[in-house]
Amino acid sequence: MKICKEHFKEFIKAYHEDEVFYKNLYEEEHLRPDGFEDFVARINREYIREHELYVPAIHGKWLNYLNENELFGTSSDHIVIQKHYRYSPEYIHEHEFYEIFYVYEGTCENTIQNVKYACSEGDVCILPPKTKHSIAVFDDSIVINIMLKASTFHEVFFDIFTGKNVLSQFFAHILYDKTENNYLLFHTGKDEGIRSLVEDLYMEYEERVKYFETMMKNQVMTFFCLLLRNHENHMESFLNTNHKNLDMLEVLNYFQNHYAGITLKSAAEHFNFSVPHFSKLIKENTGQNFVEILKNIRLEKACYALEHTDLSIMTICEMIGYPNPEHFSRLFKKEFEMTPGEFRRRKIIS
């Protein structure tokens, strides 16, 4: 189907036949409840079967787990993009693929782990597999769903993080560890770059012209890059530890800015926690302890200095917080299987 970019908004706002069905169902149940039973009795069962529509009054509890084969089938698609049908019945479900939803226009209500969140225009929510959730859109708002196979998400998202930096590991812990009911929520507001890219992605999927699969992968990667570049500080995360009193991005940014002289005690005092409790929160929220995080930040800074400056290894050691060069060299070699000097020489040759 060919979609004109200039008319995309008109296209996406038009009611699909199945949305009309769901809107009628919703209005009958909520505006004319006395006659709802008779309305349900008159519904064409063959129609809802052919269109795979969900009517709670007929089906009862709906499919609450969806595997990749049920969505992607035997097609070569690795990414599926759809408009969330307005007025479709809300139901809690989970699946084995990644889902991203983008509030294109208006608002919606998102329920994750039995907690309701109001999402506004521009919000982007990334849901990993096995996250129990539901989306409710009972007006003319537009929500666009992007579904990715787990393998595709891993390939696209984590290719962005080629370095072993703290933020990449934090995202990995939220989105890729063997935990459940985690999510990331970005508030992109009126970001026209994000909005336009979602439109392009939708059109690419609908039109399915030559090389569309490759185009979509590249567009999704660009989408993630824009999210992280422009909205890293407009992000909420939730881990199933339920420790909502700790903003881990703020903590990690603090570590990044004070890595040379920071200690667990000084960091705990800065965030008004006891040392044992702060240490526990860091581990639960990142999958790493304080020493591991600090080591990774310092080694990342050391690699940059070795590659981009002429500073001596002794000076780099002192600069990143390792006054003992022998200890630094042991850590570096254990991590990269080469000494700092060998690392610098290889980078110069390459």
C-alpha positions in Angstrom: 0.0 0.0 0.0 1.5 3.3 -1.1 1.2 6.0 1.6 2.0 9.7 0.9 4.1 11.2 3.7 2.1 14.5 3.5 -1.1 12.6 4.2 0.2 10.2 6.8 -1.6 11.8 9.7 -4.9 11.6 7.7 -4.2 7.9 6.9 -3.3 6.9 10.4 -6.3 8.7 12.0 -8.8 7.0 9.6 -10.9 4.3 11.4 -10.1 0.8 10.3 -13.1 -1.6 9.9 -12.2 -3.5 13.0 -11.8 -0.2 15.0 -15.4 0.7 14.0 -16.5 -2.7 15.4 -14.7 -2.1 18.6 -16.0 1.4 19.0 -19.6 0.2 18.5 -18.9 -2.5 21.1 -17.5 -0.1 23.6 -20.3 2.4 23.1 -23.0 -0.2 23.5 -21.5 -1.5 26.7 -20.8 1.8 28.3 -23.6 4.1 26.9 -26.4 1.6 26.5 -25.6 -1.1 29.1 -29.2 -2.3 29.4 -29.3 -3.5 25.8 -25.7 -4.8 25.8 -26.6 -8.5 26.2 -28.9 -8.4 23.2 -26.3 -6.5 21.2 -23.7 -9.3 21.9 -26.2 -11.9 21.0 -26.6 -10.3 17.5 -22.8 -10.2 16.8 -21.8 -12.2 13.8 -19.5 -15.0 15.3 -18.1 -15.8 11.9 -17.0 -12.1 11.4 -15.2 -11.9 14.7 -13.5 -15.3 14.0 -12.3 -14.3 10.5 -11.1 -10.9 11.8 -9.6 -12.4 15.0 -11.4 -9.9 17.2 -11.7 -10.1 20.9 -15.1 -9.7 22.6 -14.8 -10.4 26.4 -18.5 -11.1 26.7 -18.1 -13.9 24.2 -14.5 -15.2 24.7 -14.1 -14.6 28.4 -10.4 -14.6 29.2 -8.3 -13.9 26.1 -4.9 -15.2 25.1 -2.6 -13.8 27.7 0.8 -15.1 26.2 1.9 -14.6 22.7 5.0 -16.3 21.3 7.0 -15.1 18.3 5.5 -17.6 15.9 2.0 -16.4 16.6 2.9 -12.8 15.6 5.7 -13.2 13.0 4.6 -16.6 11.7 6.8 -18.2 9.0 7.4 -14.8 7.2 10.8 -13.3 7.0 9.7 -10.3 9.0 11.7 -9.4 12.1 9.8 -6.2 12.8 6.1 -5.7 12.8 4.5 -2.3 13.2 0.8 -1.7 13.7 -1.6 0.9 15.0 -3.2 -0.1 18.3 -6.9 -0.5 17.5 -8.8 2.2 19.3 -11.6 1.0 21.7 -10.2 -2.5 21.6 -10.8 -4.2 25.0 -8.0 -3.9 27.4 -6.4 -7.1 28.7 -3.3 -8.0 30.5 -0.9 -10.1 28.5 2.8 -10.8 27.9 4.9 -12.1 25.0 8.3 -13.4 24.1 9.3 -10.6 21.8 10.1 -6.9 22.5 7.4 -4.3 22.1 7.8 -0.5 21.7 4.8 1.7 21.7 4.8 5.3 20.7 2.0 7.8 21.5 1.6 9.5 18.1 -1.3 11.7 19.2 -3.3 12.1 22.3 -3.0 10.0 25.4 -3.3 6.4 26.5 -3.3 4.4 29.7 -0.6 1.8 30.1 -0.7 -0.8 32.8 2.5 -2.6 33.8 2.7 -5.0 36.7 -0.8 -3.9 37.8 0.3 -0.3 38.1 -1.5 2.2 35.8 0.5 5.0 34.0 -0.9 7.8 32.0 1.1 8.3 28.8 1.1 11.5 26.7 1.9 12.4 23.1 5.5 11.7 22.3 6.0 9.0 25.0 7.9 5.9 24.0 7.8 2.8 26.1 10.1 -0.2 25.6 8.8 -3.5 27.0 11.0 -6.5 27.2 9.7 -10.1 26.9 7.6 -11.5 29.8 6.5 -8.1 31.0 2.8 -8.2 31.9 1.1 -5.2 30.5 -2.0 -3.7 28.8 -2.8 -0.6 26.8 -6.1 1.3 26.8 -7.1 3.7 24.1 -10.8 4.7 24.4 -10.9 7.9 22.3 -9.4 9.1 19.1 -5.8 9.0 20.3 -3.2 7.2 18.1 -0.7 4.7 19.6 1.7 2.9 17.3 3.1 -0.5 18.3 6.5 -1.7 17.0 7.3 -5.4 17.7 10.7 -6.9 17.3 11.9 -10.5 17.6 14.2 -10.8 20.6 17.2 -11.6 18.4 16.6 -8.6 16.2 16.2 -6.3 19.2 19.5 -7.6 20.6 21.2 -7.0 17.3 19.9 -3.5 16.7 19.8 -2.1 20.2 23.1 -3.4 21.5 25.0 -2.7 18.4 24.6 0.9 19.4 26.6 0.2 22.5 29.9 -1.1 21.2 31.8 0.0 24.3 31.4 -1.5 27.7 30.1 1.6 29.3 28.0 1.9 32.4 24.8 3.2 30.7 24.9 0.3 28.2 25.1 -2.2 31.0 22.3 -0.5 32.8 20.0 -0.7 29.8 21.1 -4.3 29.3 20.1 -5.1 32.8 16.7 -3.6 32.4 15.9 -4.9 29.0 17.9 -8.1 28.5 18.5 -9.8 31.8 16.4 -12.8 32.9 14.1 -10.6 34.9 10.4 -9.8 34.4 8.2 -6.7 34.4 10.9 -4.1 33.6 10.5 -1.3 31.1 12.0 2.0 29.9 9.8 5.0 29.3 11.1 8.1 27.3 9.3 11.4 27.2 10.0 12.8 23.7 7.3 15.4 23.7 7.1 17.3 20.4 10.3 15.8 19.0 9.6 16.0 15.2 12.6 13.8 14.4 11.2 10.9 16.4 7.7 11.5 15.0 8.9 11.6 11.4 11.0 8.5 11.8 8.0 6.5 13.2 6.0 7.6 10.2 8.7 6.5 7.8 9.0 3.1 9.6 5.2 2.6 9.4 5.2 3.4 5.7 8.1 1.2 5.0 6.3 -1.7 6.6 3.0 -1.1 4.8 4.6 -0.5 1.4 7.1 -3.4 1.6 9.2 -2.4 -1.4 12.6 -3.8 -2.2 15.0 -4.0 0.8 12.3 -2.9 3.2 13.6 -5.3 5.9 17.1 -3.7 5.8 15.6 -0.2 5.8 13.4 -0.9 8.8 16.4 -2.3 10.8 18.3 0.9 10.0 15.4 3.1 10.9 14.9 1.3 14.3 18.6 1.7 15.0 18.3 5.4 14.2 15.2 5.6 16.4 17.1 4.3 19.4 20.0 6.6 18.7 17.7 9.6 18.7 16.0 8.5 21.9 19.3 8.2 23.7 20.9 11.2 22.2 18.0 13.6 22.8 16.1 12.1 25.6 18.4 10.2 27.9 17.5 12.7 30.6 13.8 12.4 29.9 13.7 8.7 30.8 12.0 6.6 33.5 12.9 3.1 34.2 11.4 0.4 36.3 13.0 -2.7 37.7 11.1 -5.4 39.4 13.0 -4.7 42.6 10.4 -1.9 43.2 13.1 0.6 44.5 11.5 3.7 43.0 13.3 6.0 45.5 16.6 5.7 43.6 17.2 7.4 40.3 19.9 5.1 38.8 20.6 7.3 35.9 21.4 10.2 38.3 23.6 7.8 40.3 25.4 6.5 37.2 25.9 10.1 35.9 27.3 11.1 39.3 29.8 8.1 39.1 30.8 9.2 35.6 31.6 12.7 36.8 33.4 11.8 40.0 35.0 8.5 39.2 38.6 9.5 40.1 38.1 10.2 43.8 34.7 8.6 44.6 34.2 5.9 47.3 31.2 3.9 48.2 30.9 5.8 51.4 31.1 9.3 49.8 28.5 8.3 47.1 26.1 6.9 49.7 26.4 10.1 51.8 25.8 12.2 48.6 22.5 10.3 48.0 21.5 10.1 51.7 21.7 6.4 52.0 23.5 4.1 54.4 26.4 2.3 52.8 24.9 -1.2 53.1 21.5 -0.1 51.7 23.1 2.0 48.9 25.3 -1.0 47.9 22.3 -3.3 47.8 20.3 -0.8 45.6 23.1 -0.5 43.1 23.5 -4.2 42.7 19.7 -4.8 42.4 19.3 -1.9 39.9 22.3 -2.6 37.7 23.4 -6.2 38.2 26.8 -5.0 39.2 28.4 -3.9 42.5 30.0 -0.5 43.1 33.6 -1.7 42.6 32.7 -3.3 39.2 30.9 -0.2 38.0 33.8 2.1 39.1 36.4 -0.2 37.5 34.5 -0.2 34.2 34.2 3.6 34.2 37.9 4.1 35.0 39.1 1.6 32.4 36.8 3.2 29.8 38.5 6.6 30.6 41.9 5.0 30.5 41.3 3.5 27.1 40.2 6.9 25.7 43.3 8.6 27.2 45.6 5.8 25.8 44.2 6.2 22.4 43.7 10.0 22.1 46.4 11.5 24.2 50.2 11.3 24.7 49.9 11.2 28.5 52.2 8.7 30.3 50.6 5.6 31.7 51.6 6.8 35.2 49.8 10.1 34.6 46.7 8.2 33.3 46.7 6.0 36.4 46.6 9.0 38.7 44.1 10.8 36.6 41.5 8.0 36.7 42.0 7.2 40.4 44.6 4.3 40.4 47.7 5.7 42.1 49.4 2.2 41.9 50.4 1.6 38.2 51.0 -2.1 38.9 47.5 -2.6 40.2 46.1 -0.7 37.2 48.1 -2.8 34.7 46.8 -6.0 36.3 43.2 -4.9 36.1 43.7 -3.7 32.5 45.3 -6.9 31.3 42.7 -9.0 33.0 39.9 -7.0 31.2 41.5 -6.6 27.8 44.1 -9.4 27.7 46.9 -6.9 26.9 48.8 -4.3 28.8 48.1 -0.6 28.6 51.2 -0.2 26.5 50.2 -2.9 24.1 46.7 -1.4 23.8 48.2 2.0 22.9 50.6 0.5 20.3 47.8 -1.5 18.6 45.6 1.6 18.4 48.4 3.6 16.8 49.0 0.9 14.2 45.3 0.6 13.4 
